[in-house]
């Protein structure tokens, strides 16, 4: 069974968890996140239009947004829809 997060939608969006280390992407949506999670991510700079770079995938996802680095668990990374740049 293929999980939905591993399938790009018609617009080419994938979850942040599907990026390769070193890849950059533009955040397109946080719609899958619960309102509380969405608010927390946005307060940290993870919001539609922001460019993120995936620095590390294991043991946790480390992303860079500007000069800020954030650690995310896999479940949270899967909620963030991005478009590769």
C-alpha angles and dihedrals in degrees: 000000000000116000115230092237090064095057121081113227124228092279093054095253119150133175118270087244090067096059121104120240109275094025122131125213142170117243108241105171146003092183094124091058121094113250093256093050091044091053092049093049092048092050087056092051099262100129138129110292096026118124115227133186121208107226100172139007103189138089085359133353112263116195132182123216109180106309093339124097121198132189116219133181118235093256092057093044089054091057094059113086115205141176116223115241 
